[in-house]
Amino acid sequence: MPYYTREMVKYMNKQWKIDHPDDADPNGKQRVTPSNVDINDYNRNNKNENKNNNALTFDEKRLAYQRNLLRLQVERINRLEGAISTSSAKQFSKYEYDIEGEEASIGSRHTTYWCKHSDFNTIPMVLTVFSDNHPNPFYLKVLRHLGKKHPYILQTWDIFIDDNNRILLFQEYANRSDMGSLIKSAPSSNITEALVVDWSRQLFKALDYLGDMGICHRNISPSHVLLSHHEMSVRLSGFTKAYIYWNIKKEDIEYIPCFHISCKPLDEPDYQAPEIYGDPHKEEFDPILADVWSYGAVIFYALSHGKYPHDWKRENKKIEKEIQSRVEQLNVASEGKQFMSSLLSTNALSRIPVNSIGQNAWFARFQDKGRAIGSSTRMKSS
């Protein structure tokens, strides 16, 4: 399960101090606090809905609080409008663009144009126009919900539908291309381990935030990790396959039916976890754990300067051995290899838990802003 929101942690830590004035356990054992309890330790099916809230233990209160936050987020997303009519949206007049003018060459599969907001005309922005093939309405709801809330998620400013039935999507412009293109074009010496640690930390924070919103990305790849500003900070994009992982009725993770192997692309790697392919009638997968593998595959791509964790062009019954062998060949610190090994396990249940990623030893080896402990090299970061 994803981390809890900062607000929740602050509240529960405060409540912990009230309920447990003695900080040390008399038996010398570690106390159960919001920061050291894994929510997966609790049996989701062992619930007593009739318990009086005052009779709940601290950990049951915390679990109930998190579930309530997820429910509120999911309900809010479902209530949102995707695109708002230009005729009824006052803020539409704030945008300046020219659809008849020069297109923006930013590698998008759709038609894009430079644009600006009259109140923030120094902020680089692009307009994406969907004329015929409108995107999935849920995709637009997700973009609207995420908006401009997180520094490592590409900002969506507004979404409209005009009188010609065109979807107009106004977003932040990430001016340093995407990770995939950068890795292919930049000298390998420029992609340092410290820089990749920065990207990994930022990308995790973006995914962690999505988790708090009840959202799985489901399409993590180097081309969807955009980079912005001279610091080359992460801007996660590509939410066309985003999925609400939290079932508010069951109060549990909503598993996804596996995809038939024929759905697997043959012309390029898809950065999807191995377990997502199977019998859709009999098998399903955990979207959170699948995103963990994809996250690891993207980091591997950056560390290996453009390689995939395994040979995606052929079937290999010993894929786990192949992946771990390639991880061991990476020219990174031992902590980095251990981290990659735990992310890329083909056994989903053996992967590093999401709520342990932020405290992994590789991140700890490199301070924020990409400085290695004991090193004079400093990489800039937002």
Phi and psi in degrees as a GROMACS rama.xvg file:
@    title "Ramachandran Plot"
@    xaxis  label "Phi"
@    yaxis  label "Psi"
@TYPE xy
-72.3167  167.222  PRO-2
-62.5997  164.588  TYR-3
-86.6775  157.458  TYR-4
-66.206  155.632  THR-5
-57.2449  -39.0582  ARG-6
-61.4919  -39.8544  GLU-7
-68.103  -42.9625  MET-8
-62.4699  -42.1595  VAL-9
-61.6265  -44.5255  LYS-10
-63.9812  -46.0992  TYR-11
-71.5491  -33.3905  MET-12
-65.1138  -38.2415  ASN-13
-64.8131  -43.3827  LYS-14
-64.611  -36.0008  GLN-15
-61.4251  -42.9953  TRP-16
-65.1365  -34.0906  LYS-17
-70.191  -45.0593  ILE-18
-78.1279  -23.7498  ASP-19
-132.16  77.9892  HIS-20
-63.9341  -26.7024  PRO-21
-86.8613  114.407  ASP-22
-72.7619  -31.8207  ASP-23
-99.5736  140.99  ALA-24
-77.2226  133.476  ASP-25
-60.0398  -23.3979  PRO-26
-92.986  3.26743  ASN-27
77.1335  14.0552  GLY-28
-92.2645  156.946  LYS-29
-68.2207  132.786  GLN-30
-75.7622  155.833  ARG-31
-86.9807  105.859  VAL-32
-122.355  166.667  THR-33
-56.948  -27.5497  PRO-34
-87.9436  -13.197  SER-35
-123.291  13.2482  ASN-36
-106.33  131.744  VAL-37
-91.4923  122.084  ASP-38
-62.4873  -21.0378  ILE-39
-72.2899  -10.3468  ASN-40
-70.1092  -13.7715  ASP-41
-97.778  139.752  TYR-42
-78.7773  111.334  ASN-43
-64.648  -23.01  ARG-44
-86.1269  -6.249  ASN-45
-99.8908  69.6464  ASN-46
-111.428  147.389  LYS-47
-124.744  95.8689  ASN-48
-67.4355  -18.1988  GLU-49
-90.7302  0.25717  ASN-50
-65.041  137.647  LYS-51
-70.1891  137.097  ASN-52
-56.6141  -33.7636  ASN-53
-69.076  -21.0562  ASN-54
-88.8357  -7.52249  ALA-55
-69.2994  145.251  LEU-56
-72.6252  168.507  THR-57
-57.6712  -43.4849  PHE-58
-71.0376  -32.581  ASP-59
-68.9885  -36.05  GLU-60
-63.7862  -42.7021  LYS-61
-63.3946  -43.5233  ARG-62
-63.2827  -43.7523  LEU-63
-64.1806  -37.8811  ALA-64
-64.1509  -43.9239  TYR-65
-64.943  -43.3034  GLN-66
-60.6821  -38.6131  ARG-67
-66.4865  -39.8235  ASN-68
-61.1663  -44.8001  LEU-69
-63.5256  -42.9661  LEU-70
-59.2449  -44.8581  ARG-71
-62.8474  -40.3365  LEU-72
-65.9239  -44.976  GLN-73
-64.1424  -43.772  VAL-74
-63.2837  -37.4859  GLU-75
-66.0579  -43.2246  ARG-76
-59.9825  -45.0041  ILE-77
-64.3709  -28.0501  ASN-78
-80.8962  -19.9194  ARG-79
-66.5969  149.108  LEU-80
-83.3058  144.184  GLU-81
-76.6959  -74.1535  GLY-82
-105.491  137.111  ALA-83
-101.98  140.25  ILE-84
-62.6707  134.323  SER-85
-63.9642  -25.9899  THR-86
-74.4561  -19.4155  SER-87
-112.859  -2.41965  SER-88
-100.097  112.119  ALA-89
-64.1239  -33.8911  LYS-90
-71.1297  -14.1095  GLN-91
-59.7196  -34.9179  PHE-92
-67.1037  -12.2289  SER-93
-76.8544  -15.9217  LYS-94
-95.2623  138.78  TYR-95
-118.161  124.887  GLU-96
-159.182  167.933  TYR-97
-139.678  98.0294  ASP-98
-66.518  -24.3036  ILE-99
-83.8469  -6.66676  GLU-100
-89.1837  -158.545  GLY-101
-72.1559  135.239  GLU-102
-77.9202  153.419  GLU-103
-87.7795  123.456  ALA-104
-88.6615  87.3017  SER-105
-123.538  15.8553  ILE-106
79.1987  11.6769  GLY-107
-75.9809  150.126  SER-108
-78.6447  -9.56126  ARG-109
-115.145  168.367  HIS-110
-73.8121  126.214  THR-111
-127.835  149.449  THR-112
-136.999  151.918  TYR-113
-70.8571  144.85  TRP-114
-154.111  174.328  CYS-115
-153.032  159.455  LYS-116
-101.805  130.811  HIS-117
-61.4825  -27.6252  SER-118
-86.0042  -15.2103  ASP-119
-137.576  57.8249  PHE-120
-74.6212  -3.4531  ASN-121
-92.5815  -7.39892  THR-122
-88.5453  120.268  ILE-123
-68.5203  130.593  PRO-124
-139.586  159.288  MET-125
-131.338  150.584  VAL-126
-110.646  123.428  LEU-127
-103.438  129.144  THR-128
-111.33  124.117  VAL-129
-107.97  105.599  PHE-130
-87.316  -48.9919  SER-131
-108.515  -61.369  ASP-132
-83.7637  91.311  ASN-133
-68.69  141.87  HIS-134
-68.8591  162.871  PRO-135
-54.1387  128.476  ASN-136
-56.1363  -33.1475  PRO-137
-66.174  -36.7593  PHE-138
-57.9817  -42.7796  TYR-139
-68.0574  -36.4666  LEU-140
-62.5748  -42.3863  LYS-141
-62.2803  -45.6143  VAL-142
-60.7086  -43.3724  LEU-143
-64.4388  -40.5071  ARG-144
-64.5704  -41.517  HIS-145
-72.5415  -38.4742  LEU-146
48.9153  -123.564  GLY-147
-117.915  35.5215  LYS-148
-86.0585  -22.8997  LYS-149
-128.603  136.397  HIS-150
-66.9301  -20.7803  PRO-151
-109.505  16.082  TYR-152
-118.937  132.165  ILE-153
-54.1593  127.431  LEU-154
-72.1169  131.656  GLN-155
-107.118  119.27  THR-156
-87.3361  -46.315  TRP-157
-160.768  157.845  ASP-158
-135.632  125.085  ILE-159
-129.175  163.129  PHE-160
-126.077  127.643  ILE-161
-96.0126  -177.114  ASP-162
-67.1327  -16.3597  ASP-163
-95.5778  13.4749  ASN-164
64.2893  31.0274  ASN-165
-99.0203  137.066  ARG-166
-85.083  126.514  ILE-167
-113.969  113.761  LEU-168
-111.593  113.946  LEU-169
-100.736  120.766  PHE-170
-137.873  163.23  GLN-171
-60.7054  147.775  GLU-172
-101.27  119.934  TYR-173
-89.2392  108.945  ALA-174
-85.4427  3.49943  ASN-175
-115.043  29.8351  ARG-176
67.4568  -149.996  SER-177
-125.928  165.378  ASP-178
-59.783  -40.5973  MET-179
-59.9848  -47.8316  GLY-180
-67.6318  -39.7495  SER-181
-64.9074  -44.428  LEU-182
-61.4941  -38.1867  ILE-183
-69.1395  -32.8671  LYS-184
-99.0553  -26.315  SER-185
-84.7255  145.678  ALA-186
-58.3477  141.225  PRO-187
-59.5847  -27.6212  SER-188
-66.3654  -20.9245  SER-189
-80.2577  -21.3099  ASN-190
-95.889  82.6892  ILE-191
-80.2796  162.046  THR-192
-60.7993  -39.7147  GLU-193
-61.0247  -40.0955  ALA-194
-65.2471  -42.0294  LEU-195
-66.0937  -35.0229  VAL-196
-61.3617  -43.5958  VAL-197
-56.8915  -50.4961  ASP-198
-59.2336  -43.3744  TRP-199
-62.8268  -41.8966  SER-200
-66.0451  -43.9289  ARG-201
-66.8704  -42.1097  GLN-202
-64.8182  -38.8031  LEU-203
-62.9098  -41.7799  PHE-204
-61.6487  -36.9095  LYS-205
-65.894  -44.776  ALA-206
-68.3907  -35.9974  LEU-207
-62.8064  -40.4571  ASP-208
-64.9347  -42.0333  TYR-209
-57.8097  -40.3256  LEU-210
-59.4497  -39.5981  GLY-211
-65.0717  -25.3709  ASP-212
-86.6779  -4.3423  MET-213
82.6476  18.8011  GLY-214
-114.83  136.272  ILE-215
-104.88  142.477  CYS-216
-73.2419  -51.8076  HIS-217
67.3498  10.7888  ARG-218
-150.308  37.7651  ASN-219
-72.6393  125.753  ILE-220
-156.911  162.606  SER-221
-56.6185  -33.8715  PRO-222
-71.8774  -16.7106  SER-223
-100.347  2.02495  HIS-224
-100.73  91.951  VAL-225
-80.2091  158.475  LEU-226
-125.992  142.013  LEU-227
-138.397  150.9  SER-228
66.4769  174.14  HIS-229
-69.084  -18.7645  HIS-230
-78.0087  -9.22423  GLU-231
54.0135  49.457  MET-232
-81.284  153.204  SER-233
-72.4769  142.451  VAL-234
-134.64  101.615  ARG-235
-72.4867  133.749  LEU-236
-136.424  -166.238  SER-237
74.6947  50.0636  GLY-238
-92.4214  21.2081  PHE-239
-65.9528  -22.4755  THR-240
-109.709  14.198  LYS-241
-55.9855  149.104  ALA-242
-141.058  135.649  TYR-243
-78.7618  109.93  ILE-244
-85.2029  -13.7313  TYR-245
-100.136  119.965  TRP-246
-89.5298  109.557  ASN-247
-72.6709  -21.9045  ILE-248
-77.3294  -44.5308  LYS-249
-83.3214  -15.54  LYS-250
53.3567  51.7844  GLU-251
-156.878  169.741  ASP-252
-68.9189  136.27  ILE-253
-92.2545  107.79  GLU-254
-73.0575  157.862  TYR-255
-112.556  134.329  ILE-256
-59.4851  140.862  PRO-257
-63.9882  157.148  CYS-258
-96.2036  141.832  PHE-259
-63.5449  146.85  HIS-260
-58.3814  -24.4924  ILE-261
-67.1285  -16.1013  SER-262
-80.2964  -11.3372  CYS-263
-73.7398  127.454  LYS-264
-64.3723  145.715  PRO-265
-104.064  -12.1721  LEU-266
-99.6164  -11.3713  ASP-267
-162.248  156.356  GLU-268
-69.3578  146.868  PRO-269
-107.685  -1.70726  ASP-270
59.619  29.4014  TYR-271
-101.877  147.361  GLN-272
-62.998  145.746  ALA-273
-57.5793  -32.2039  PRO-274
-75.3203  -6.57217  GLU-275
-76.112  -13.038  ILE-276
-101.099  129.188  TYR-277
177.585  -156.404  GLY-278
-85.7567  109.497  ASP-279
-63.934  -16.867  PRO-280
-87.4145  -19.5497  HIS-281
-124.897  -19.9921  LYS-282
-121.508  150.867  GLU-283
-145.293  166.931  GLU-284
-137.646  158.651  PHE-285
-84.2223  115.133  ASP-286
-66.2603  -27.5868  PRO-287
-67.6767  -48.0714  ILE-288
-66.9392  -32.3516  LEU-289
-66.2451  -39.3077  ALA-290
-64.694  -32.7655  ASP-291
-61.5522  -43.6259  VAL-292
-63.9425  -44.7059  TRP-293
-61.0329  -40.9873  SER-294
-57.898  -45.2163  TYR-295
-64.2235  -38.7684  GLY-296
-64.7644  -35.7229  ALA-297
-68.778  -41.5822  VAL-298
-63.9789  -41.8918  ILE-299
-58.7986  -42.5335  PHE-300
-56.7508  -43.0605  TYR-301
-70.7179  -42.0073  ALA-302
-69.0582  -33.2472  LEU-303
-93.1433  4.63354  SER-304
59.3303  48.4359  HIS-305
106.676  15.0623  GLY-306
-105.061  163.096  LYS-307
-102.26  154.209  TYR-308
-62.5456  -20.069  PRO-309
-153.181  171  HIS-310
-75.806  99.5369  ASP-311
-75.1957  -10.6448  TRP-312
-82.2105  -11.1649  LYS-313
-138.709  155.385  ARG-314
-77.8633  139.15  GLU-315
-143.146  112.65  ASN-316
-66.9031  -19.2438  LYS-317
-105.551  40.8044  LYS-318
-62.0732  -35.7143  ILE-319
-60.87  -44.7436  GLU-320
-63.557  -40.5901  LYS-321
-64.0479  -44.4572  GLU-322
-62.3288  -48.3283  ILE-323
-65.5253  -31.7495  GLN-324
-66.8924  -41.5374  SER-325
-68.3553  -36.6828  ARG-326
-62.0414  -42.2585  VAL-327
-64.3556  -25.0591  GLU-328
-82.5396  -8.02548  GLN-329
-64.2256  141.415  LEU-330
-91.2411  68.2626  ASN-331
-138.355  172.42  VAL-332
-62.0887  156.438  ALA-333
-59.1852  -34.212  SER-334
-63.0069  -36.1229  GLU-335
-66.6623  -40.4524  GLY-336
-64.5903  -41.8885  LYS-337
-62.8013  -40.8041  GLN-338
-64.417  -47.001  PHE-339
-62.6703  -39.8242  MET-340
-60.8186  -39.6032  SER-341
-75.07  -28.6381  SER-342
-76.3795  -35.5036  LEU-343
-100.032  14.0002  LEU-344
-59.2748  135.757  SER-345
-75.9977  -14.6786  THR-346
-89.9288  108.277  ASN-347
-56.3085  -36.3732  ALA-348
-74.8678  -12.4968  LEU-349
-94.2933  -5.65689  SER-350
-70.1299  157.66  ARG-351
-60.2075  133.23  ILE-352
-61.6021  146.2  PRO-353
-56.6722  -39.8838  VAL-354
-79.3137  9.56568  ASN-355
-110.461  -10.123  SER-356
-61.4705  -44.5073  ILE-357
-64.7098  -19.2211  GLY-358
-107.425  16.6485  GLN-359
-67.8323  154.893  ASN-360
-65.1345  -28.4355  ALA-361
-66.5102  -44.2773  TRP-362
-62.1462  -40.0578  PHE-363
-65.8646  -29.8804  ALA-364
-66.5149  -31.3441  ARG-365
-111.716  120.877  PHE-366
-68.5256  164.939  GLN-367
-55.675  150.983  ASP-368
73.8368  18.5925  LYS-369
74.1193  19.4998  GLY-370
-91.7353  123.808  ARG-371
-75.7274  142.093  ALA-372
-62.1547  126.775  ILE-373
82.8605  8.7263  GLY-374
-113.193  150.61  SER-375
-93.8936  -1.91063  SER-376
-84.6955  129.5  THR-377
-125.175  127.769  ARG-378
-103.924  136.879  MET-379
-73.1249  146.747  LYS-380
-152.273  153.97  SER-381
